C-alpha cells in the first residue's frame, strides 16, 4: 500500500461511535440533510428502515430534513410501505420525465439529485436488515466535522451464512483487484462497493453517474479525480446484514463493474483501447438437456453531471 494511503487511513477513517448525535445536531447548523433509499421490490425491509430514521433522526432529533424513497419500478408493496412509514416516495420514471428512461441502480441515484433538496445527501440501500440509524449519523459525521471532506463511504463486516466476513464477493474478486491495479490511491477503502455513502450536493452534481451496478466504483474513481483523496473519507458502521444474491446475479454485477472500469481507464488516459468491449455476457445453467446458455446485455449507460 502506498505511504500516502496508509496516512490517509489513519486520518480519514473513523467509527460511527465517534460522531454522537448531540454533536451532529450542533454541527449541522443551517445545513439540510436528505436521506435517499433507492428501492426495487424491497417491501420486507424498506418500511422498518424509514420508520427508524423518522423516529430517531426526524421526530426525536431534527438531524434529517427529508427521507425520500426512489421506487425503481417495484411490483410489490415497496412504495406503499415506504409511504406508510413516513417517506416521500417518488417513482424513478416520473423524475425528469422528458428523458428516455434508463435501467439500473445508478439511474435511481442520479435522479434522486433532482428529487431532493438537501445540501448533504445520505444514500442507504433499502434491503438492509438489523438496520441502525448510526448508519446515517456515522456517514454524516465527517461531512459535518470537516468542510474539506466531500464524500464518505461506509465500511463494515458483511456476514454470509456463518462466515463473518464472507459477504462482498464481487468486492474481493473484482473491485479490489481492479483498484489496486489501476487506482492504488483508492486501495484503502474497505468496502469500495458499499451502498451506504454520503456526499455534498455540490460535489455529487459535478460528476456523472453510471446507471448500472458500476455506480459506486465510478463515483469513487471520478471523485478521486475531481477532489483528491484527502476529500474522501470512510466510516466503520459495524455490521451490515442484507439478502445475498446468487452467483449468477453477481456475475452480471461483476461484468458491469468491469465495463465501468474500462470506461474510466480510457477517460483518465490510463490505457489505449484497441477494441470495444463486448456488452454481452453468456452464462450457463444445467437443464434437462445439458447446459443451456443465457446471454444478457451488461452494457453500462451513463448520466452526465
ROLUMDREN-433419 format. One record per residue (C-alpha): x, y, z; chain; residue in three letters. Coordinates in steps of 0.5 Angstrom, whole numbers, plus 2048, in hexadecimal, padded with zeros to 3 digits. Each point is the difference from the previous one (the first is absolute). Layout:
N
  px  py  pz chain res
   X   Y   Z     A ALA
...
***
This chain:
305
  px  py  pz chain res
 800 800 800     A UNK
 802 807 7FE     A UNK
 803 804 806     A UNK
 7FB 806 7FF     A UNK
 7FA 7FB 800     A UNK
 803 7FD 807     A UNK
 800 807 802     A UNK
 7F9 801 7FD     A UNK
 7FD 7FA 804     A UNK
 802 803 807     A UNK
 7FE 807 7FE     A UNK
 7F9 7FF 7FD     A UNK
 7FE 7F9 803     A UNK
 7FB 801 806     A UNK
 7FB 7FC 803     A UNK
 7F8 802 801     A UNK
 801 800 807     A UNK
 805 806 7FF     A UNK
 7FA 804 7FE     A UNK
 7FB 801 805     A UNK
 7F9 803 7FF     A UNK
 800 806 804     A UNK
 807 802 7FD     A UNK
 7FD 7FF 7F9     A UNK
 7FA 804 801     A UNK
 804 806 803     A UNK
 805 7FF 7FA     A UNK
 7FA 800 7FB     A UNK
 7FF 807 800     A UNK
 7FC 802 7FA     A UNK
 802 7FA 7FC     A UNK
 7FA 7FC 7FE     A UNK
 800 7F8 7FF     A UNK
 7FD 7FC 7FB     A UNK
 800 7F8 801     A UNK
 7FE 7FC 7FA     A UNK
 7FF 7F9 7FF     A UNK
 800 7FD 7F9     A UNK
 7FB 7FA 800     A UNK
 7FD 7FB 7FC     A UNK
 7FC 7FA 803     A UNK
 802 801 807     A UNK
 7FA 800 804     A UNK
 802 7FC 805     A UNK
 805 805 802     A UNK
 7FF 807 7FE     A UNK
 7FB 802 805     A UNK
 804 7FE 806     A UNK
 806 804 7FD     A UNK
 7FB 806 7FF     A UNK
 7FD 7FF 807     A UNK
 807 800 804     A UNK
 802 806 7FC     A UNK
 7FA 804 801     A UNK
 7FF 7FE 807     A UNK
 808 801 802     A UNK
 802 806 7FC     A UNK
 7FA 804 7FE     A UNK
 7FB 800 806     A UNK
 805 7FF 806     A UNK
 805 804 7FD     A UNK
 800 804 7FA     A UNK
 806 7FE 7FC     A UNK
 7FD 7FD 7FA     A UNK
 7FB 805 7FC     A UNK
 7FD 7FB 7FB     A UNK
 800 7F9 7FE     A UNK
 7FF 7FE 7F9     A UNK
 7FF 7F9 7FD     A UNK
 801 800 7F9     A UNK
 7FC 7FA 7FD     A UNK
 803 7FC 7FB     A UNK
 7FA 7FD 7FC     A UNK
 7FE 7FC 806     A UNK
 7FB 7FA 7FF     A UNK
 7FF 7FF 808     A UNK
 7FE 805 805     A UNK
 806 804 801     A UNK
 7FD 806 7FE     A UNK
 7FA 7FF 805     A UNK
 804 7FE 806     A UNK
 805 806 7FF     A UNK
 7FB 805 800     A UNK
 7FC 7FD 806     A UNK
 807 800 804     A UNK
 800 808 7FE     A UNK
 805 800 7FA     A UNK
 7FE 804 7FA     A UNK
 800 7FB 7FA     A UNK
 802 802 7F9     A UNK
 7FF 7FC 7FA     A UNK
 807 7FF 7FD     A UNK
 7FD 801 7F9     A UNK
 7FC 806 802     A UNK
 806 804 801     A UNK
 803 804 7FA     A UNK
 7FA 7FD 7FC     A UNK
 803 803 7FA     A UNK
 806 7FC 800     A UNK
 800 7F9 7FD     A UNK
 7FF 7FB 806     A UNK
 807 7FC 801     A UNK
 800 7FA 805     A UNK
 805 7FF 806     A UNK
 801 802 807     A UNK
 804 806 7FE     A UNK
 7FB 803 7FC     A UNK
 7FB 800 806     A UNK
 806 803 804     A UNK
 801 805 7FA     A UNK
 7F9 802 800     A UNK
 800 801 808     A UNK
 804 806 7FF     A UNK
 7FA 803 7FC     A UNK
 7FB 7FE 805     A UNK
 803 802 807     A UNK
 803 807 802     A UNK
 805 7FE 806     A UNK
 807 803 800     A UNK
 802 7FA 802     A UNK
 7FE 7F9 7FE     A UNK
 800 7F9 803     A UNK
 7FF 7FA 7FC     A UNK
 7FD 7FA 803     A UNK
 7FF 7F9 7FD     A UNK
 7F8 7FE 801     A UNK
 802 7F9 801     A UNK
 803 800 807     A UNK
 7FE 7FC 806     A UNK
 802 802 807     A UNK
 801 807 7FE     A UNK
 802 805 805     A UNK
 800 808 7FF     A UNK
 807 800 802     A UNK
 801 7FE 7F8     A UNK
 7FD 807 7FF     A UNK
 804 804 805     A UNK
 806 7FD 7FF     A UNK
 800 802 7F9     A UNK
 7FE 807 801     A UNK
 806 801 806     A UNK
 806 801 7FB     A UNK
 7FC 805 7FC     A UNK
 7FD 804 806     A UNK
 807 800 803     A UNK
 805 802 7FA     A UNK
 7FE 804 7FB     A UNK
 805 7FE 7FC     A UNK
 7FD 7F9 800     A UNK
 7FC 7FF 7F9     A UNK
 7FE 7F8 800     A UNK
 7FF 7FB 806     A UNK
 800 7F8 7FE     A UNK
 7FD 7FC 806     A UNK
 804 7F9 801     A UNK
 7FE 7FA 805     A UNK
 800 7F9 800     A UNK
 7FC 7FC 7FB     A UNK
 7FE 7F9 803     A UNK
 7FE 7FB 7FB     A UNK
 7FD 7FA 804     A UNK
 804 7FE 806     A UNK
 806 804 7FD     A UNK
 801 807 803     A UNK
 804 803 7FA     A UNK
 7FD 7FB 7FB     A UNK
 7FC 805 7FC     A UNK
 802 805 7FB     A UNK
 803 7FB 7FB     A UNK
 800 805 7FA     A UNK
 804 805 804     A UNK
 805 7FB 802     A UNK
 800 7FC 7F9     A UNK
 7FF 806 7FB     A UNK
 800 807 803     A UNK
 806 800 805     A UNK
 805 7FD 7FB     A UNK
 7FE 805 7FB     A UNK
 801 806 805     A UNK
 807 7FD 802     A UNK
 802 7FF 7F9     A UNK
 7FE 807 7FD     A UNK
 7FE 805 805     A UNK
 804 7FE 806     A UNK
 7FE 806 804     A UNK
 7FA 7FD 801     A UNK
 802 7FA 803     A UNK
 7FF 802 807     A UNK
 7F8 7FF 7FF     A UNK
 7FE 7FA 804     A UNK
 7F9 800 7FC     A UNK
 801 804 7FA     A UNK
 7F9 7FD 7FD     A UNK
 7FD 802 806     A UNK
 7F9 802 7FF     A UNK
 800 805 806     A UNK
 803 806 7FF     A UNK
 7FF 808 801     A UNK
 802 806 7FC     A UNK
 800 807 7FF     A UNK
 7FB 802 7FB     A UNK
 804 805 7FC     A UNK
 805 7FA 7FF     A UNK
 7FB 7FB 7FE     A UNK
 7FD 804 7FB     A UNK
 807 801 7FD     A UNK
 802 7F9 7FE     A UNK
 7FC 7FB 7FB     A UNK
 7FC 7FA 803     A UNK
 801 7F9 7FD     A UNK
 7F9 7FE 7FF     A UNK
 801 7F8 802     A UNK
 804 7FD 806     A UNK
 806 803 7FE     A UNK
 7FE 807 803     A UNK
 803 7FF 807     A UNK
 807 7FE 7FC     A UNK
 7FF 806 7FB     A UNK
 7FF 805 806     A UNK
 806 7FE 804     A UNK
 804 801 7F9     A UNK
 7FD 806 7FE     A UNK
 800 804 807     A UNK
 808 7FE 801     A UNK
 801 803 7F9     A UNK
 7FC 806 802     A UNK
 801 802 807     A UNK
 806 7FC 802     A UNK
 801 7FA 805     A UNK
 800 805 806     A UNK
 7F9 802 7FF     A UNK
 7FE 7F9 800     A UNK
 7FE 7FC 807     A UNK
 7FE 7FA 803     A UNK
 7FC 7FE 806     A UNK
 7FF 7F9 803     A UNK
 7F9 7FF 801     A UNK
 801 7F9 804     A UNK
 7FC 7FA 7FC     A UNK
 7FB 800 7FA     A UNK
 7FB 7FB 7FF     A UNK
 7FC 7FF 7FA     A UNK
 7FE 7FB 7FB     A UNK
 805 7FD 7FB     A UNK
 800 7FF 7F9     A UNK
 801 7FA 7FC     A UNK
 807 7FE 7FD     A UNK
 7FD 801 7F9     A UNK
 7FD 807 802     A UNK
 807 802 803     A UNK
 803 7FE 7F9     A UNK
 7FB 806 7FD     A UNK
 803 805 805     A UNK
 807 7FE 7FF     A UNK
 7FF 801 7F9     A UNK
 7FD 807 800     A UNK
 806 802 805     A UNK
 805 7FD 7FB     A UNK
 7FC 804 7FB     A UNK
 801 806 804     A UNK
 807 800 802     A UNK
 801 7FF 7F8     A UNK
 7FD 807 7FF     A UNK
 804 803 806     A UNK
 806 7FD 7FD     A UNK
 7FF 804 7FA     A UNK
 7FD 806 802     A UNK
 806 801 805     A UNK
 805 7FE 7FB     A UNK
 803 7FA 804     A UNK
 7FF 7FC 7F9     A UNK
 800 800 7F9     A UNK
 7FA 7FC 7FE     A UNK
 801 7FC 7F9     A UNK
 7F9 7FD 800     A UNK
 7F9 801 803     A UNK
 7FE 7FB 806     A UNK
 7FA 7FC 7FE     A UNK
 7FA 802 804     A UNK
 7FD 7F8 800     A UNK
 801 7FB 806     A UNK
 7FF 7F9 7FF     A UNK
 7FE 7FC 806     A UNK
 7FE 7F8 800     A UNK
 7FB 7FC 804     A UNK
 7FF 7F9 800     A UNK
 7FA 7FE 7FD     A UNK
 7FC 7FA 7FE     A UNK
 804 7FF 7FA     A UNK
 807 802 803     A UNK
 803 807 801     A UNK
 7FB 806 7FD     A UNK
 803 807 7FE     A UNK
 7FD 806 802     A UNK
 803 807 7FD     A UNK
 7FF 806 803     A UNK
 802 808 7FF     A UNK
 804 802 805     A UNK
 802 807 7FD     A UNK
 801 806 804     A UNK
 7FC 806 7FF     A UNK
 802 807 803     A UNK
 7FC 806 802     A UNK
 804 807 800     A UNK
 802 804 806     A UNK
***
